[in-house]
Amino acid sequence: GLFYLDITIPLGYPQSPPEIKFSTPIYHPYVADSGVFSSEFIASNWSSESNLTAILSAISSLLAQPIPADLLVNENAGVCLKDKELFTKTCREWTIQHAM
């Protein structure tokens, strides 16, 4: 699918990480209902030497292979952990509905 992102670069960049928000609806345990990608993940993996290419690459990897220990606490995370088949099916349905 094709997912659109809104990327906000703060005044303190590159010392401060960007805020990344999906404008395309996405069903994923790293993405809040508001579309905001896990700010905890970005902040914990950000340094002044980081760049947008690296963080976007990391996000792409996490979308494909979520790390259970780092999931947001939301319904999607529970489904991802307890029923991988249902999680994958729901992700596919959302992608077809919103990102095709």
N, C-alpha and C positions, 0 to 999 in steps of 0.2 A: 504494500500500500504506500501511498504518498501522504506523509504527515507534515503539517506546517507547524513551525515553532515561532514564538515571539521570544526574542532574546533581548534582555535589558542589560546594558553595560553600565555599571555604576560609576560615579565620579572617581572612586578610588581604584578603578581598574588600572593595572593588573594585580594590585595587592588584594583587592576584593573580588570575589567571583561574580560572574554574571548570574542573572536569574533567568531560568529557562522554563518557558510555559508552552505547552502544546495548545495550539489554537484548533487543531483537529481533535475531536473527541477520541480518546484512547482508553482501553481497558487494560490497566497494568498496575502492579503493586508498587511501582516507583513513582506513579503519577497520582497526585491528589485529584479529587473530584473537580477541583477548579482548573485542572490542567497543569498545575505547577509541578515540575519535576522535582524529586527529592532534594530540597536545599541542603539537608544534612549530608547527603552523599557528595554533592558538589563542594560544599565547604570543607569536608574532611579530606577531599582529594585535590584541593586547590592550593597552589602556591603562586608567588609572584612570577615564577618562571613558567607557569601553565599558560596554555593558550586555548582559544575556542576550538581549534581543530582537535586537540587532544580530548577535551571534555565532550565534544560531540561524538567522537569515536568511542569513548567510554560509555556514553549513553546508548549508542547503537548496540554495543556488546551486551549491556545490561537488559535492554529490551528483548534481545534474543535469548539470553541466559540469565535470569534473575538469580541473585545470591540470597538465599533464604535468610541469612543473619541480618541483612541490611534492608529488608522490606519495610515499607511504611506500614503503620498499623491502620489497616482499612480492610474492608470486606474482600477486596481483590487479593490481598496478601493471604488471607485465610483460605481462599479457594486455591490459590497457587500452591500453598503448603499441603493442603489436605486432599485435593482432587486435581492432579495435574491434567488429566484428560478433559475435565470440564473447563479448567482454566484455558487450555489451548483452544478448545472449541469456542469459548466465549471471545477470546482474543481474535480469532479468525472471523467470527460473526461481526464484531465491531469494526474490524478492518474493512470487510466487504461493505458494510453499511456506511461508513464514514470516510474511508480513505481510498476508495477506488474511483 
